[in-house]
Amino acid sequence: MPKLKTKSGVKKRFKLTASGKVKAGVAGKRHRLISHNAKYIRSNRGTKVMCDADAKIIKSHMPYG
């Protein structure tokens, strides 16, 4: 069988943790932040772990981890 290609968009946006969970940057932090309150901006700082349903789809796009 030939090697499977990884989706280039997925390898730019997601990383795997040591336990195999999918980690991603949080949406809603790029522009129009003046309309969001400080609590929203603070809570979306850093990265989040994706839910299991989304992680299953993401992992199918990166076959070799």
mmCIF file of the N, C-alpha and C atoms, coordinates in Angstrom:
data_MODEL
# 
_entry.id   MODEL 
# 
loop_
_atom_site.group_PDB 
_atom_site.id 
_atom_site.type_symbol 
_atom_site.label_atom_id 
_atom_site.label_alt_id 
_atom_site.label_comp_id 
_atom_site.label_asym_id 
_atom_site.label_entity_id 
_atom_site.label_seq_id 
_atom_site.pdbx_PDB_ins_code 
_atom_site.Cartn_x 
_atom_site.Cartn_y 
_atom_site.Cartn_z 
_atom_site.occupancy 
_atom_site.B_iso_or_equiv 
_atom_site.pdbx_formal_charge 
_atom_site.auth_seq_id 
_atom_site.auth_comp_id 
_atom_site.auth_asym_id 
_atom_site.auth_atom_id 
_atom_site.pdbx_PDB_model_num 
ATOM 1   N N  . MET A 1 1  ? 0.840   -1.196 0.000  1.00 0.00 ? 1  MET A N  1 
ATOM 2   C CA . MET A 1 1  ? 0.000   0.000  0.000  1.00 0.00 ? 1  MET A CA 1 
ATOM 3   C C  . MET A 1 1  ? 0.879   1.251  0.000  1.00 0.00 ? 1  MET A C  1 
ATOM 4   N N  . PRO A 1 2  ? 0.437   2.292  -0.709 1.00 0.00 ? 2  PRO A N  1 
ATOM 5   C CA . PRO A 1 2  ? 1.200   3.543  -0.669 1.00 0.00 ? 2  PRO A CA 1 
ATOM 6   C C  . PRO A 1 2  ? 1.013   4.257  0.665  1.00 0.00 ? 2  PRO A C  1 
ATOM 7   N N  . LYS A 1 3  ? 1.921   5.170  0.921  1.00 0.00 ? 3  LYS A N  1 
ATOM 8   C CA . LYS A 1 3  ? 1.809   5.964  2.147  1.00 0.00 ? 3  LYS A CA 1 
ATOM 9   C C  . LYS A 1 3  ? 0.609   6.893  2.041  1.00 0.00 ? 3  LYS A C  1 
ATOM 10  N N  . LEU A 1 4  ? -0.034  7.152  3.173  1.00 0.00 ? 4  LEU A N  1 
ATOM 11  C CA . LEU A 1 4  ? -1.166  8.078  3.216  1.00 0.00 ? 4  LEU A CA 1 
ATOM 12  C C  . LEU A 1 4  ? -0.654  9.482  3.475  1.00 0.00 ? 4  LEU A C  1 
ATOM 13  N N  . LYS A 1 5  ? -1.259  10.437 2.805  1.00 0.00 ? 5  LYS A N  1 
ATOM 14  C CA . LYS A 1 5  ? -0.863  11.823 3.011  1.00 0.00 ? 5  LYS A CA 1 
ATOM 15  C C  . LYS A 1 5  ? -1.636  12.431 4.175  1.00 0.00 ? 5  LYS A C  1 
ATOM 16  N N  . THR A 1 6  ? -0.948  13.263 4.943  1.00 0.00 ? 6  THR A N  1 
ATOM 17  C CA . THR A 1 6  ? -1.574  14.030 6.012  1.00 0.00 ? 6  THR A CA 1 
ATOM 18  C C  . THR A 1 6  ? -2.149  15.302 5.412  1.00 0.00 ? 6  THR A C  1 
ATOM 19  N N  . LYS A 1 7  ? -3.352  15.688 5.842  1.00 0.00 ? 7  LYS A N  1 
ATOM 20  C CA . LYS A 1 7  ? -3.934  16.949 5.389  1.00 0.00 ? 7  LYS A CA 1 
ATOM 21  C C  . LYS A 1 7  ? -3.082  18.095 5.905  1.00 0.00 ? 7  LYS A C  1 
ATOM 22  N N  . SER A 1 8  ? -2.632  18.965 5.011  1.00 0.00 ? 8  SER A N  1 
ATOM 23  C CA . SER A 1 8  ? -1.701  20.016 5.425  1.00 0.00 ? 8  SER A CA 1 
ATOM 24  C C  . SER A 1 8  ? -2.359  21.031 6.354  1.00 0.00 ? 8  SER A C  1 
ATOM 25  N N  . GLY A 1 9  ? -3.658  21.232 6.217  1.00 0.00 ? 9  GLY A N  1 
ATOM 26  C CA . GLY A 1 9  ? -4.353  22.146 7.131  1.00 0.00 ? 9  GLY A CA 1 
ATOM 27  C C  . GLY A 1 9  ? -4.395  21.614 8.546  1.00 0.00 ? 9  GLY A C  1 
ATOM 28  N N  . VAL A 1 10 ? -4.498  20.304 8.683  1.00 0.00 ? 10 VAL A N  1 
ATOM 29  C CA . VAL A 1 10 ? -4.570  19.680 10.003 1.00 0.00 ? 10 VAL A CA 1 
ATOM 30  C C  . VAL A 1 10 ? -3.218  19.741 10.699 1.00 0.00 ? 10 VAL A C  1 
ATOM 31  N N  . LYS A 1 11 ? -2.141  19.511 9.961  1.00 0.00 ? 11 LYS A N  1 
ATOM 32  C CA . LYS A 1 11 ? -0.834  19.525 10.623 1.00 0.00 ? 11 LYS A CA 1 
ATOM 33  C C  . LYS A 1 11 ? -0.428  20.922 11.063 1.00 0.00 ? 11 LYS A C  1 
ATOM 34  N N  . LYS A 1 12 ? -1.016  21.958 10.445 1.00 0.00 ? 12 LYS A N  1 
ATOM 35  C CA . LYS A 1 12 ? -0.739  23.326 10.872 1.00 0.00 ? 12 LYS A CA 1 
ATOM 36  C C  . LYS A 1 12 ? -1.552  23.723 12.108 1.00 0.00 ? 12 LYS A C  1 
ATOM 37  N N  . ARG A 1 13 ? -2.726  23.137 12.273 1.00 0.00 ? 13 ARG A N  1 
ATOM 38  C CA . ARG A 1 13 ? -3.663  23.622 13.286 1.00 0.00 ? 13 ARG A CA 1 
ATOM 39  C C  . ARG A 1 13 ? -3.738  22.788 14.560 1.00 0.00 ? 13 ARG A C  1 
ATOM 40  N N  . PHE A 1 14 ? -3.353  21.518 14.500 1.00 0.00 ? 14 PHE A N  1 
ATOM 41  C CA . PHE A 1 14 ? -3.551  20.624 15.638 1.00 0.00 ? 14 PHE A CA 1 
ATOM 42  C C  . PHE A 1 14 ? -2.264  19.919 16.029 1.00 0.00 ? 14 PHE A C  1 
ATOM 43  N N  . LYS A 1 15 ? -2.163  19.580 17.328 1.00 0.00 ? 15 LYS A N  1 
ATOM 44  C CA . LYS A 1 15 ? -1.058  18.782 17.847 1.00 0.00 ? 15 LYS A CA 1 
ATOM 45  C C  . LYS A 1 15 ? -1.660  17.676 18.703 1.00 0.00 ? 15 LYS A C  1 
ATOM 46  N N  . LEU A 1 16 ? -0.916  16.577 18.841 1.00 0.00 ? 16 LEU A N  1 
ATOM 47  C CA . LEU A 1 16 ? -1.352  15.489 19.708 1.00 0.00 ? 16 LEU A CA 1 
ATOM 48  C C  . LEU A 1 16 ? -0.625  15.574 21.046 1.00 0.00 ? 16 LEU A C  1 
ATOM 49  N N  . THR A 1 17 ? -1.358  15.303 22.127 1.00 0.00 ? 17 THR A N  1 
ATOM 50  C CA . THR A 1 17 ? -0.736  15.252 23.441 1.00 0.00 ? 17 THR A CA 1 
ATOM 51  C C  . THR A 1 17 ? -0.095  13.876 23.612 1.00 0.00 ? 17 THR A C  1 
ATOM 52  N N  . ALA A 1 18 ? 0.631   13.676 24.702 1.00 0.00 ? 18 ALA A N  1 
ATOM 53  C CA . ALA A 1 18 ? 1.300   12.400 24.947 1.00 0.00 ? 18 ALA A CA 1 
ATOM 54  C C  . ALA A 1 18 ? 0.298   11.266 25.124 1.00 0.00 ? 18 ALA A C  1 
ATOM 55  N N  . SER A 1 19 ? -0.881  11.578 25.645 1.00 0.00 ? 19 SER A N  1 
ATOM 56  C CA . SER A 1 19 ? -1.901  10.543 25.843 1.00 0.00 ? 19 SER A CA 1 
ATOM 57  C C  . SER A 1 19 ? -2.763  10.329 24.607 1.00 0.00 ? 19 SER A C  1 
ATOM 58  N N  . GLY A 1 20 ? -2.495  11.091 23.528 1.00 0.00 ? 20 GLY A N  1 
ATOM 59  C CA . GLY A 1 20 ? -3.220  10.876 22.274 1.00 0.00 ? 20 GLY A CA 1 
ATOM 60  C C  . GLY A 1 20 ? -4.412  11.785 22.059 1.00 0.00 ? 20 GLY A C  1 
ATOM 61  N N  . LYS A 1 21 ? -4.614  12.745 22.947 1.00 0.00 ? 21 LYS A N  1 
ATOM 62  C CA . LYS A 1 21 ? -5.714  13.693 22.754 1.00 0.00 ? 21 LYS A CA 1 
ATOM 63  C C  . LYS A 1 21 ? -5.280  14.766 21.765 1.00 0.00 ? 21 LYS A C  1 
ATOM 64  N N  . VAL A 1 22 ? -6.261  15.431 21.157 1.00 0.00 ? 22 VAL A N  1 
ATOM 65  C CA . VAL A 1 22 ? -5.972  16.454 20.153 1.00 0.00 ? 22 VAL A CA 1 
ATOM 66  C C  . VAL A 1 22 ? -6.097  17.823 20.792 1.00 0.00 ? 22 VAL A C  1 
ATOM 67  N N  . LYS A 1 23 ? -5.083  18.655 20.567 1.00 0.00 ? 23 LYS A N  1 
ATOM 68  C CA . LYS A 1 23 ? -5.001  19.981 21.175 1.00 0.00 ? 23 LYS A CA 1 
ATOM 69  C C  . LYS A 1 23 ? -5.033  21.022 20.055 1.00 0.00 ? 23 LYS A C  1 
ATOM 70  N N  . ALA A 1 24 ? -5.755  22.123 20.284 1.00 0.00 ? 24 ALA A N  1 
ATOM 71  C CA . ALA A 1 24 ? -5.888  23.140 19.245 1.00 0.00 ? 24 ALA A CA 1 
ATOM 72  C C  . ALA A 1 24 ? -5.985  24.526 19.871 1.00 0.00 ? 24 ALA A C  1 
ATOM 73  N N  . GLY A 1 25 ? -5.675  25.535 19.085 1.00 0.00 ? 25 GLY A N  1 
ATOM 74  C CA . GLY A 1 25 ? -5.851  26.907 19.517 1.00 0.00 ? 25 GLY A CA 1 
ATOM 75  C C  . GLY A 1 25 ? -7.327  27.255 19.540 1.00 0.00 ? 25 GLY A C  1 
ATOM 76  N N  . VAL A 1 26 ? -7.695  28.173 20.389 1.00 0.00 ? 26 VAL A N  1 
ATOM 77  C CA . VAL A 1 26 ? -9.100  28.521 20.568 1.00 0.00 ? 26 VAL A CA 1 
ATOM 78  C C  . VAL A 1 26 ? -9.523  29.552 19.530 1.00 0.00 ? 26 VAL A C  1 
ATOM 79  N N  . ALA A 1 27 ? -10.743 29.417 19.035 1.00 0.00 ? 27 ALA A N  1 
ATOM 80  C CA . ALA A 1 27 ? -11.273 30.344 18.038 1.00 0.00 ? 27 ALA A CA 1 
ATOM 81  C C  . ALA A 1 27 ? -11.722 31.644 18.697 1.00 0.00 ? 27 ALA A C  1 
ATOM 82  N N  . GLY A 1 28 ? -11.815 32.702 17.913 1.00 0.00 ? 28 GLY A N  1 
ATOM 83  C CA . GLY A 1 28 ? -12.369 33.961 18.391 1.00 0.00 ? 28 GLY A CA 1 
ATOM 84  C C  . GLY A 1 28 ? -11.373 34.887 19.045 1.00 0.00 ? 28 GLY A C  1 
ATOM 85  N N  . LYS A 1 29 ? -10.100 34.834 18.650 1.00 0.00 ? 29 LYS A N  1 
ATOM 86  C CA . LYS A 1 29 ? -9.098  35.673 19.290 1.00 0.00 ? 29 LYS A CA 1 
ATOM 87  C C  . LYS A 1 29 ? -8.367  36.581 18.309 1.00 0.00 ? 29 LYS A C  1 
ATOM 88  N N  . ARG A 1 30 ? -8.788  36.637 17.062 1.00 0.00 ? 30 ARG A N  1 
ATOM 89  C CA . ARG A 1 30 ? -8.002  37.324 16.043 1.00 0.00 ? 30 ARG A CA 1 
ATOM 90  C C  . ARG A 1 30 ? -8.378  38.796 15.871 1.00 0.00 ? 30 ARG A C  1 
ATOM 91  N N  . HIS A 1 31 ? -9.647  39.053 15.732 1.00 0.00 ? 31 HIS A N  1 
ATOM 92  C CA . HIS A 1 31 ? -10.068 40.438 15.498 1.00 0.00 ? 31 HIS A CA 1 
ATOM 93  C C  . HIS A 1 31 ? -11.442 40.641 16.112 1.00 0.00 ? 31 HIS A C  1 
ATOM 94  N N  . ARG A 1 32 ? -11.914 41.892 16.132 1.00 0.00 ? 32 ARG A N  1 
ATOM 95  C CA . ARG A 1 32 ? -13.196 42.261 16.742 1.00 0.00 ? 32 ARG A CA 1 
ATOM 96  C C  . ARG A 1 32 ? -13.239 41.913 18.225 1.00 0.00 ? 32 ARG A C  1 
ATOM 97  N N  . LEU A 1 33 ? -12.116 42.074 18.910 1.00 0.00 ? 33 LEU A N  1 
ATOM 98  C CA . LEU A 1 33 ? -12.072 41.710 20.324 1.00 0.00 ? 33 LEU A CA 1 
ATOM 99  C C  . LEU A 1 33 ? -12.688 42.784 21.212 1.00 0.00 ? 33 LEU A C  1 
ATOM 100 N N  . ILE A 1 34 ? -12.885 43.970 20.684 1.00 0.00 ? 34 ILE A N  1 
ATOM 101 C CA . ILE A 1 34 ? -13.444 45.046 21.506 1.00 0.00 ? 34 ILE A CA 1 
ATOM 102 C C  . ILE A 1 34 ? -14.906 44.758 21.873 1.00 0.00 ? 34 ILE A C  1 
ATOM 103 N N  . SER A 1 35 ? -15.570 43.924 21.063 1.00 0.00 ? 35 SER A N  1 
ATOM 104 C CA . SER A 1 35 ? -16.964 43.572 21.350 1.00 0.00 ? 35 SER A CA 1 
ATOM 105 C C  . SER A 1 35 ? -17.079 42.424 22.347 1.00 0.00 ? 35 SER A C  1 
ATOM 106 N N  . HIS A 1 36 ? -15.946 41.767 22.678 1.00 0.00 ? 36 HIS A N  1 
ATOM 107 C CA . HIS A 1 36 ? -15.965 40.700 23.666 1.00 0.00 ? 36 HIS A CA 1 
ATOM 108 C C  . HIS A 1 36 ? -15.498 41.238 25.018 1.00 0.00 ? 36 HIS A C  1 
ATOM 109 N N  . ASN A 1 37 ? -16.048 40.648 26.086 1.00 0.00 ? 37 ASN A N  1 
ATOM 110 C CA . ASN A 1 37 ? -15.635 41.113 27.406 1.00 0.00 ? 37 ASN A CA 1 
ATOM 111 C C  . ASN A 1 37 ? -14.322 40.448 27.825 1.00 0.00 ? 37 ASN A C  1 
ATOM 112 N N  . ALA A 1 38 ? -13.721 40.950 28.881 1.00 0.00 ? 38 ALA A N  1 
ATOM 113 C CA . ALA A 1 38 ? -12.401 40.503 29.313 1.00 0.00 ? 38 ALA A CA 1 
ATOM 114 C C  . ALA A 1 38 ? -12.415 39.044 29.742 1.00 0.00 ? 38 ALA A C  1 
ATOM 115 N N  . LYS A 1 39 ? -13.524 38.589 30.318 1.00 0.00 ? 39 LYS A N  1 
ATOM 116 C CA . LYS A 1 39 ? -13.624 37.195 30.755 1.00 0.00 ? 39 LYS A CA 1 
ATOM 117 C C  . LYS A 1 39 ? -13.560 36.247 29.567 1.00 0.00 ? 39 LYS A C  1 
ATOM 118 N N  . TYR A 1 40 ? -14.199 36.611 28.480 1.00 0.00 ? 40 TYR A N  1 
ATOM 119 C CA . TYR A 1 40 ? -14.186 35.799 27.253 1.00 0.00 ? 40 TYR A CA 1 
ATOM 120 C C  . TYR A 1 40 ? -12.765 35.698 26.695 1.00 0.00 ? 40 TYR A C  1 
ATOM 121 N N  . ILE A 1 41 ? -12.081 36.805 26.625 1.00 0.00 ? 41 ILE A N  1 
ATOM 122 C CA . ILE A 1 41 ? -10.720 36.843 26.084 1.00 0.00 ? 41 ILE A CA 1 
ATOM 123 C C  . ILE A 1 41 ? -9.768  36.047 26.982 1.00 0.00 ? 41 ILE A C  1 
ATOM 124 N N  . ARG A 1 42 ? -9.924  36.189 28.293 1.00 0.00 ? 42 ARG A N  1 
ATOM 125 C CA . ARG A 1 42 ? -9.077  35.480 29.244 1.00 0.00 ? 42 ARG A CA 1 
ATOM 126 C C  . ARG A 1 42 ? -9.292  33.973 29.181 1.00 0.00 ? 42 ARG A C  1 
ATOM 127 N N  . SER A 1 43 ? -10.566 33.561 29.085 1.00 0.00 ? 43 SER A N  1 
ATOM 128 C CA . SER A 1 43 ? -10.863 32.129 29.089 1.00 0.00 ? 43 SER A CA 1 
ATOM 129 C C  . SER A 1 43 ? -10.432 31.447 27.795 1.00 0.00 ? 43 SER A C  1 
ATOM 130 N N  . ASN A 1 44 ? -10.270 32.222 26.730 1.00 0.00 ? 44 ASN A N  1 
ATOM 131 C CA . ASN A 1 44 ? -9.844  31.650 25.451 1.00 0.00 ? 44 ASN A CA 1 
ATOM 132 C C  . ASN A 1 44 ? -8.351  31.780 25.214 1.00 0.00 ? 44 ASN A C  1 
ATOM 133 N N  . ARG A 1 45 ? -7.586  32.056 26.247 1.00 0.00 ? 45 ARG A N  1 
ATOM 134 C CA . ARG A 1 45 ? -6.143  32.164 26.124 1.00 0.00 ? 45 ARG A CA 1 
ATOM 135 C C  . ARG A 1 45 ? -5.538  30.771 26.024 1.00 0.00 ? 45 ARG A C  1 
ATOM 136 N N  . GLY A 1 46 ? -4.475  30.619 25.260 1.00 0.00 ? 46 GLY A N  1 
ATOM 137 C CA . GLY A 1 46 ? -3.779  29.336 25.183 1.00 0.00 ? 46 GLY A CA 1 
ATOM 138 C C  . GLY A 1 46 ? -4.460  28.355 24.248 1.00 0.00 ? 46 GLY A C  1 
ATOM 139 N N  . THR A 1 47 ? -4.458  27.082 24.633 1.00 0.00 ? 47 THR A N  1 
ATOM 140 C CA . THR A 1 47 ? -5.024  26.028 23.794 1.00 0.00 ? 47 THR A CA 1 
ATOM 141 C C  . THR A 1 47 ? -6.070  25.241 24.573 1.00 0.00 ? 47 THR A C  1 
ATOM 142 N N  . LYS A 1 48 ? -6.889  24.499 23.830 1.00 0.00 ? 48 LYS A N  1 
ATOM 143 C CA . LYS A 1 48 ? -7.908  23.653 24.438 1.00 0.00 ? 48 LYS A CA 1 
ATOM 144 C C  . LYS A 1 48 ? -7.777  22.239 23.869 1.00 0.00 ? 48 LYS A C  1 
ATOM 145 N N  . VAL A 1 49 ? -8.275  21.257 24.612 1.00 0.00 ? 49 VAL A N  1 
ATOM 146 C CA . VAL A 1 49 ? -8.316  19.879 24.138 1.00 0.00 ? 49 VAL A CA 1 
ATOM 147 C C  . VAL A 1 49 ? -9.663  19.669 23.449 1.00 0.00 ? 49 VAL A C  1 
ATOM 148 N N  . MET A 1 50 ? -9.624  19.095 22.248 1.00 0.00 ? 50 MET A N  1 
ATOM 149 C CA . MET A 1 50 ? -10.847 18.905 21.464 1.00 0.00 ? 50 MET A CA 1 
ATOM 150 C C  . MET A 1 50 ? -11.689 17.777 22.072 1.00 0.00 ? 50 MET A C  1 
ATOM 151 N N  . CYS A 1 51 ? -13.001 17.839 21.849 1.00 0.00 ? 51 CYS A N  1 
ATOM 152 C CA . CYS A 1 51 ? -13.883 16.783 22.340 1.00 0.00 ? 51 CYS A CA 1 
ATOM 153 C C  . CYS A 1 51 ? -13.660 15.511 21.520 1.00 0.00 ? 51 CYS A C  1 
ATOM 154 N N  . ASP A 1 52 ? -14.138 14.382 22.024 1.00 0.00 ? 52 ASP A N  1 
ATOM 155 C CA . ASP A 1 52 ? -13.867 13.093 21.396 1.00 0.00 ? 52 ASP A CA 1 
ATOM 156 C C  . ASP A 1 52 ? -14.444 12.991 19.982 1.00 0.00 ? 52 ASP A C  1 
ATOM 157 N N  . ALA A 1 53 ? -15.612 13.574 19.762 1.00 0.00 ? 53 ALA A N  1 
ATOM 158 C CA . ALA A 1 53 ? -16.242 13.498 18.441 1.00 0.00 ? 53 ALA A CA 1 
ATOM 159 C C  . ALA A 1 53 ? -15.411 14.240 17.392 1.00 0.00 ? 53 ALA A C  1 
ATOM 160 N N  . ASP A 1 54 ? -14.914 15.425 17.753 1.00 0.00 ? 54 ASP A N  1 
ATOM 161 C CA . ASP A 1 54 ? -14.078 16.186 16.826 1.00 0.00 ? 54 ASP A CA 1 
ATOM 162 C C  . ASP A 1 54 ? -12.708 15.546 16.665 1.00 0.00 ? 54 ASP A C  1 
ATOM 163 N N  . ALA A 1 55 ? -12.170 14.998 17.749 1.00 0.00 ? 55 ALA A N  1 
ATOM 164 C CA . ALA A 1 55 ? -10.846 14.394 17.715 1.00 0.00 ? 55 ALA A CA 1 
ATOM 165 C C  . ALA A 1 55 ? -10.810 13.201 16.770 1.00 0.00 ? 55 ALA A C  1 
ATOM 166 N N  . LYS A 1 56 ? -11.892 12.456 16.706 1.00 0.00 ? 56 LYS A N  1 
ATOM 167 C CA . LYS A 1 56 ? -11.960 11.292 15.817 1.00 0.00 ? 56 LYS A CA 1 
ATOM 168 C C  . LYS A 1 56 ? -11.825 11.717 14.362 1.00 0.00 ? 56 LYS A C  1 
ATOM 169 N N  . ILE A 1 57 ? -12.485 12.803 13.982 1.00 0.00 ? 57 ILE A N  1 
ATOM 170 C CA . ILE A 1 57 ? -12.416 13.314 12.612 1.00 0.00 ? 57 ILE A CA 1 
ATOM 171 C C  . ILE A 1 57 ? -11.020 13.843 12.313 1.00 0.00 ? 57 ILE A C  1 
ATOM 172 N N  . ILE A 1 58 ? -10.461 14.586 13.250 1.00 0.00 ? 58 ILE A N  1 
ATOM 173 C CA . ILE A 1 58 ? -9.130  15.184 13.062 1.00 0.00 ? 58 ILE A CA 1 
ATOM 174 C C  . ILE A 1 58 ? -8.074  14.097 12.915 1.00 0.00 ? 58 ILE A C  1 
ATOM 175 N N  . LYS A 1 59 ? -8.161  13.054 13.746 1.00 0.00 ? 59 LYS A N  1 
ATOM 176 C CA . LYS A 1 59 ? -7.173  11.978 13.683 1.00 0.00 ? 59 LYS A CA 1 
ATOM 177 C C  . LYS A 1 59 ? -7.244  11.217 12.369 1.00 0.00 ? 59 LYS A C  1 
ATOM 178 N N  . SER A 1 60 ? -8.410  11.173 11.747 1.00 0.00 ? 60 SER A N  1 
ATOM 179 C CA . SER A 1 60 ? -8.509  10.489 10.458 1.00 0.00 ? 60 SER A CA 1 
ATOM 180 C C  . SER A 1 60 ? -7.773  11.258 9.367  1.00 0.00 ? 60 SER A C  1 
ATOM 181 N N  . HIS A 1 61 ? -7.564  12.557 9.558  1.00 0.00 ? 61 HIS A N  1 
ATOM 182 C CA . HIS A 1 61 ? -6.830  13.369 8.584  1.00 0.00 ? 61 HIS A CA 1 
ATOM 183 C C  . HIS A 1 61 ? -5.342  13.360 8.814  1.00 0.00 ? 61 HIS A C  1 
ATOM 184 N N  . MET A 1 62 ? -4.886  12.841 9.965  1.00 0.00 ? 62 MET A N  1 
ATOM 185 C CA . MET A 1 62 ? -3.450  12.683 10.184 1.00 0.00 ? 62 MET A CA 1 
ATOM 186 C C  . MET A 1 62 ? -3.157  11.235 10.553 1.00 0.00 ? 62 MET A C  1 
ATOM 187 N N  . PRO A 1 63 ? -3.018  10.375 9.560  1.00 0.00 ? 63 PRO A N  1 
ATOM 188 C CA . PRO A 1 63 ? -2.976  8.940  9.796  1.00 0.00 ? 63 PRO A CA 1 
ATOM 189 C C  . PRO A 1 63 ? -1.769  8.456  10.591 1.00 0.00 ? 63 PRO A C  1 
ATOM 190 N N  . TYR A 1 64 ? -0.666  9.185  10.593 1.00 0.00 ? 64 TYR A N  1 
ATOM 191 C CA . TYR A 1 64 ? 0.540   8.736  11.290 1.00 0.00 ? 64 TYR A CA 1 
ATOM 192 C C  . TYR A 1 64 ? 0.823   9.523  12.558 1.00 0.00 ? 64 TYR A C  1 
ATOM 193 N N  . GLY A 1 65 ? -0.168  10.287 13.023 1.00 0.00 ? 65 GLY A N  1 
ATOM 194 C CA . GLY A 1 65 ? -0.011  11.014 14.269 1.00 0.00 ? 65 GLY A CA 1 
ATOM 195 C C  . GLY A 1 65 ? 0.776   12.187 14.171 1.00 0.00 ? 65 GLY A C  1 
# 
